[in-house]
Every structure is written in structure tokens, then in C-alpha cells.
Amino acid sequence: MTALPFRVESLHIYPLKSGAGLPVETARLEPEGLVGDRRMMVVDEEGNCITARKTSKLMQVRTHLDGDEVVLTAPGMPVLGFVRGSLRRTDTVTIWGDSVIVLDAGDAVSQWLQDFLGRPCRLVVKGGQTHRPLGLGGGGTVSFADTAPLLLTNAASLADMNRFLETEAEMQRFRPNLVVTGPDAYAEDGWASVRIGGIEFEVAGACDRCVMITLDPRTGEGRPDHEPLALLGKQRRGEDGKAYFGQFLIPRTMGRLTVGDPVEVLARKVPITILPDSAVPVTRLPSTAGATGTSNARGRERLLRCVAVIDETHDFRTFRFQLEPGEGIDYKPGQFITLLLDIDGQTVRRNYTISSSPSRPHHISVTVKRVEGGHISNWLHDTLKPGDTLRSLGPNGRFHLAAAGSAERLLLLSAGSGITPMMSMLRFIADANLPLDIHFHHSARNAEDVSFLHELALLRRQMGERLRLSWNLTGANAAEEMLASTRFGEDSRPNVLTGRLDEAVLRAACPDLADRLVFCCGPDGFRSKARQIYEVWQPTPKHPFLEETFGPDRSAAPEAEIGTYKVSFLKSGKSVEGEGAVTVLELARKAGVELPADCEAGICGTCRCKVVSGEWRIAPNAADPERAALSDEEKQSGYILACSTNPVGAVELEI
């Protein structure tokens, strides 16, 4: 028994399976879990359980309990209530292979859910005849929860995991019933039994995680980077290939739990074996004065209002935006946002690097170059004006200042529009007074193409010897014209060179290139040449060469359309055909082919199966595109992960 001051930090119930959670200060405990927890679920026309794995809007459904009355709310929907005690109709439904007798909530509730979710469904409620045996630990019963009556997580484990995430994950993604504070990170892996507030629990095993934790618990929208599941696949992968976080609890005595209750470890066990991890902690940039309401929700749409348009050069224009009151964007210098532009009746998506700095939180800017034939850049230059609004997503991107890690000497190397992430980084470095030695070098054609020159001169005066500036210009007499027009003092004149970027130019501009970590952004040819020079100078580099593709009207390139497919399941003697991007797992279920699955995001490997012939593609939902769950031998033999693989054309599977 331990005397360490472990405590319950928070308690949560989820009245509707996959629905929004409710924090509570106290809750009574039954054999099946906390009173009110997962006592309702949504089923399809065949009576099969529907979860947010496939119907993520369920996470927006809030369930309010007022005695025997249940009140449902959801965005854009009228408030609807019903009384559980008045339900009489029973039905038999299926949840993860278990058949249970339930109460039906009625046609009005069914219609309300169908209107919101956009699919046929019904709401069912646990009743007096509902019994679902627990197949875990020492046995018992469970309600509509996936595996066990309760889930426990540790605040220190989340804090440790977030050290490796560029955008931290919130605890709500893991949908715990109890969050404890006090134990070291992942100490809970070795608990066999605990006493919480006088109630004894069997710790029945670690919780293997699925695609659900990639969904925003407020909106149901998935994180584009598939985190934190992708990280857990590297850092918390068990010998069975599954990714683990949290512990299942089975109550062995009854009572009431309250926030602040002490947690005592009664017995310990050998924890599950976690494979060696390959994750690397991220570098945290220092915080600066931030806007209130700042949010990390990268997948959520935000409305941007244009407040200024600034001409940087004759064809380079900055668009400055403000967000709605109470809104903010938490981004790293160098990241991009996605603008959703309504042009000619269609929504067009374009990614633009944020040129402003997060240290100046009251606005956010993108700087766009007008390009001949550039439909979107020309539309922005010709159309967008102060007062206009547009929608955005993000931020996103791994090309940012924190990627420099512990490096203290940086080269910011850019050409064309590639200057925009460099300005965001440089502004942040100056505002936060970071102890970094920076060399800024930009490649342009003529003096009139050189942007941000006045600001760079001011930054040079502010940072002194910590900032060196250089350019190479390809136009005739361009270097002389630029020097004649600059506002640099005699003691801080920049190094302006003539000619295209090559080894001689870069050596003259930045002689200590080999000692610097390089951020490089610009057209393909420019980046390729810069990388080639760097590799010649540094065959075994001390630091990585970090680069970002950047060009006019850079867009999130969509995958080529898959077209039609025909998938044959050879052993089962079944086939299914159709059109578009559909996973093999979805098609197996549609054809009635039994194929076990768990995480549904390409992490655990449960759904592995063999392709006999045909082509396939890694699906967008794959949290691990490298498919670490499969051995090299399995990959060479044609094995795929059905949950995260799209068939292309005619495909034959062994199953």
C-alpha cells in the first residue's frame, strides 16, 4: 500500500455512447460503472451500435440528465426531451458482438437524431432487462461502454505524451471516467488493484486506443496529423501492435466517488511490455503575450475579417486579418493556414504560410505574390479588400521554428514567396529576444522584387550582430540599385551579391553555412540547388536541412481519383464493387466478410490481410503511413491493413 498523495483530479460521465461528456463533482458507483454513464446509444436500422468512429457528429450531441428526464441538445437543433420511465417498447440490438435487450426511445427522438446525423438511426436506452456480461478481468457486468465499467487516466502520463506533440492533446480526447493526479507518468501500467475514496477496484488492463482519440471532442472533426494516435503508435505500442493509454477499472465494492478522493495502490503487477519508442520531444517556443480565446483546434473553421491590405512590392501583397471576438489561433512561426475561398460559386482551398508572428496575437497575416496565370493569387489581389470575410482552417505544417530544436545558429534561406515563413520566424525571434544567431539570405530578381527591406533594416538595428543579412539578385545592376535605395547604416550594410544561387554565391554570403541549421523555402529548383550545396559542404551534417515547398497558389494537392473498384474476397467467395475511396475494411463489412478490427486507423494491425493481386493506396485516415504494425516480411508478402487501405481497380484478397 502506498501513502503517496494520489488524488482524483476530475470525474466524467458520457450518458450517450460517443456523445459529449459531462464533468461531475461526484457520482454514485454501480457494478456497471458510474450512474448515468453510457446508458444510451444510437443504433442503425439493423440494430448495430453506431459510434463516432464513423459518425463523428455524435460527439456534438449533449445529453442532460434531470432525474428521470433526458434532454438532448445539438448545434442547430431544437431541444428535445423524453422520460426514461415512460419507455415501454423493447428491442434487441448488438454492441461489439453482444446481443442485449434495450428500451427504444421512440419515433420523435429517432427523427431528431436522423435530422442531425443525416442517417437512419434510433436511440436505445438501458432497461431492466439489459444485461451485458463483462469479458475482462474477474468478470462482472458492463453497460454500453466498449470494454469495461470505468476508464482511468493519469494527468502525468498525458503531460509526458504532450512533450512529443507539436500541438498538445487534451485529456477529453481519451474519454476517461477518472483522471488521477500524483503518480509518475505511466505508473498506472503496474497497478493491479486500487482503492479510490474507500471503493476498491480491480485494474483489469491497459486501454488500447483507436481512431476516436484523433477526433476533436467538441466537434468530432479529425486532426489532420492523426494525433495523438500516431504518436502512441510510436511511443506506446505493445507487443501485440496496439497503442495503449489509460487503464480499465472494474469495481469490486460500491459507493460514491468525488473529485479530490484519495487514490491508494493496493497491489501491483508486471506492466504490459511497451516496445522501444522512436518519438523525439518537440522544442517548445517561449510564450509571448497572447490573445484571449486562443485555440489549438486546427481542424475547426474560423472566420477571418480582412482589416488591411499592404503592398510589400509591386506584386507582393500582405493581407492582414482579425478573428471573431474571443477567437484566436495558436500557431508556430513558419506554419501555414488554409483559406477557403468562395470563387464563382465554388469553394477553393489554398494553403498560405502565415507571415505574421504569434508574438503579435491581435492579427494574423498572409503575404501573397501575384503570378501571371495564377487564378487564386490574382483573385486575392484583385478582389479581397478590408471588411471582407473568408473562412480558414489550420494552422498546420511541420516547417516551423520549433523544428530547430536546440540549434542556436540558423540560416533562413529563401527565394520568391518563400520569404514569408522566414519573416514570421525572424519577427518572433526578435520579439521574444531569443538567444539565436541568425543569417537571413534571400534570392530575388531585381531590387523592386525585394520585400520587407525596411523592416529587415529595423530588425538588424534591433538585433545587432545576432542578425546578418544578405541577398543575391539576378537582374542586371540590381545589386547596385538595391544598395542605393536601402536604409542601412554604413556599419550594417547588407551583403548584396549578383547572380543566381550557386556554391560561390552562397559561400560568399554565408561562409559558416556548415555550422548552421538551414531553413530553406522557395521554388523546387532553388531548394534543390541549396540542398545540393549544403550536402557538398556537409557530407555528415551536424544539423538537418529543413525545407518547405512553396510556390504561387500553393495548394493542398488532392489525391488522384481512385475511380471504380472491384474487390474479391477469395476464401469467402464474395465480391463488392463501386466507385471512390473506400477502405477494404468497410467493403468487407458491406460484403458480410468477417474481418476483425480494432483501432481503425492503421496502428494496431488487427485487420491485417493479404492482397493476392491488384493495386491499393494508403487511405487518408492512416495514422501511421509507414505501417509499423506489419513486419517487412509481411509487407513484401502483400499484407495490408484493411482499415487504412483503399483498393484501386480490381483487387483480390486472400480472406
ABEGO torsion letter per residue (X at the ends): XBABBBBBABBBBBABBGBBBBBBABBBBBAAEBBGBGABBBBBAAGBBBBAAABAAAAABBBBBBEABBBBBBBGBBBBBBBAAABABBBBBBBGGBBBBBBBAEAAAAAAAAAAAGBBBBBBBBBAABBBBBABEAEEBBBABAABABBBBBAAAAAAAAAABABBBBAAAAGBABBBBGBBBGAAAABABBBBGGBBBBBAEBBBBBAAAABBAAAGBBBAAGOAAAAAAAAABBAAGBBBBEBBBBBABBEBBBBGBBBBBABBBBBBBBBBBABBBBBBBBBBBBBBGBBABAABBBBBBBABBBBABAABBBBBBBBBBGBBBBBBBGBBBBBBBBBGGBBBBBBBBBABBAABAABBBBBBBBBBGBAAAAAAAAABBBGBBBBBBOBBEABBAAAAEABABBBBBBBEAAAAAAAAAAAAAAAAGBBBBBBBBBBBABAAABBGAAAAAAAAAAAEAABBBBBBBABBGAAAAAAAABABBAAABBBBBBEBBBAAAAAAABAAAAABBBBBBEBAAAAAAAAAAAAAABABBABBBBBBBBBBGBBBBBBBBAEBBBBBBAAAGBBBBEBEBBBAAAAAAAAGBBBBBBAGAGAAGAABBBBABEBBBBBAABABAAGAABBAAAAAAGBBBAAABBBBEBBBBAX
